[in-house]
Amino acid sequence: MKQESDVQFLEYVVKALVDNPNDVKIVRTVDEMGVLLTLSLSPADMGKIIGRMGNTAKAIRTLLRVVGMKNNARVNLKINEPEGAAPREMKTTKTVDEAMADLKI
């Protein structure tokens, strides 16, 4: 069975970024919306793939769209949350006065 180029590309990029490449698993599904690649990896590697403010994940998604365009397919990436992962809290912004109060100056 020939492995699809989008899966090969994603596997190559992700395994190069993570510390636990053997934990990387990619499931490819196709429906009327296009191709969906579902990525599962070690909880310890989530931060490396998401990146600061999601920038690494955005870059990977952009590159996957380019790979998809080359193959006349719409490619999307879903990153599975690891089992037992603590929900991420949304950071709230503070006013200047609140930040200064925190500094206790």
C-alpha positions as CSV (number, residue, x, y, z in Angstrom):
1,M,0.0,0.0,0.0
2,K,1.4,3.4,-1.0
3,Q,1.5,5.8,1.8
4,E,0.0,9.2,0.9
5,S,2.4,12.1,0.5
6,D,0.5,14.3,3.0
7,V,1.0,11.6,5.7
8,Q,4.7,11.1,4.8
9,F,5.2,14.9,5.0
10,L,3.5,15.3,8.3
11,E,5.3,12.3,9.8
12,Y,8.7,13.6,8.7
13,V,8.1,17.1,10.1
14,V,6.6,16.0,13.4
15,K,9.1,13.2,14.1
16,A,11.9,15.8,13.5
17,L,10.5,18.1,16.2
18,V,9.5,15.7,19.0
19,D,11.6,13.8,21.6
20,N,9.4,10.7,21.4
21,P,9.1,9.9,17.6
22,N,7.9,6.4,18.3
23,D,4.8,7.8,19.9
24,V,3.8,9.7,16.8
25,K,0.6,8.2,15.1
26,I,-1.2,9.7,12.2
27,V,-4.7,8.6,11.0
28,R,-5.8,9.7,7.5
29,T,-9.5,9.9,6.7
30,V,-11.2,11.3,3.5
31,D,-14.7,12.6,3.2
32,E,-16.6,15.2,1.2
33,M,-14.8,18.0,3.1
34,G,-11.4,16.7,2.0
35,V,-8.5,14.9,3.9
36,L,-8.3,15.0,7.7
37,L,-5.0,14.0,9.3
38,T,-5.4,13.2,13.0
39,L,-2.1,13.4,14.9
40,S,-1.5,11.7,18.2
41,L,1.7,12.0,20.2
42,S,3.3,11.9,23.6
43,P,1.9,14.4,26.1
44,A,5.5,15.6,26.7
45,D,5.8,16.6,23.0
46,M,2.5,18.6,22.8
47,G,4.2,21.9,23.4
48,K,6.8,21.3,20.7
49,I,4.1,20.7,18.1
50,I,1.7,23.5,19.2
51,G,4.5,26.1,19.7
52,R,4.2,29.5,21.2
53,M,0.7,30.8,20.7
54,G,0.1,28.0,18.3
55,N,2.6,29.2,15.7
56,T,4.2,25.9,15.1
57,A,0.9,24.1,14.6
58,K,-0.3,27.0,12.3
59,A,2.9,26.6,10.2
60,I,2.5,22.9,9.9
61,R,-1.2,23.4,8.8
62,T,-0.1,25.9,6.2
63,L,2.5,23.6,4.8
64,L,0.0,20.7,4.7
65,R,-2.4,22.9,2.7
66,V,0.4,23.5,0.2
67,V,1.0,19.7,-0.1
68,G,-2.7,19.2,-0.5
69,M,-3.0,21.8,-3.3
70,K,-0.2,20.1,-5.1
71,N,-2.4,16.9,-5.0
72,N,-5.7,18.7,-5.6
73,A,-6.9,17.9,-2.1
74,R,-8.0,20.0,0.9
75,V,-5.9,18.8,3.9
76,N,-6.7,19.6,7.5
77,L,-4.9,18.7,10.7
78,K,-6.4,17.7,14.0
79,I,-4.1,17.4,17.0
80,N,-5.5,14.9,19.6
81,E,-5.3,16.0,23.2
82,P,-3.4,13.3,25.1
83,E,-5.4,11.2,27.5
84,G,-5.4,12.7,31.0
85,A,-4.1,16.1,29.9
86,A,-5.1,18.9,32.1
87,P,-7.3,21.4,30.4
88,R,-5.4,24.5,29.3
89,E,-6.5,27.7,31.1
90,M,-7.0,30.8,29.0
91,K,-4.7,33.6,30.0
92,T,-6.5,36.8,30.8
93,T,-4.9,40.1,30.2
94,K,-4.5,42.5,33.0
95,T,-4.8,46.3,33.1
96,V,-1.6,48.3,33.8
97,D,-2.9,49.0,37.3
98,E,-3.5,45.3,38.1
99,A,0.0,44.4,36.8
100,M,1.5,47.2,38.9
101,A,-0.4,46.0,42.0
102,D,1.0,42.5,41.4
103,L,4.5,43.9,41.4
104,K,3.8,45.5,44.8
105,I,6.0,48.5,44.0
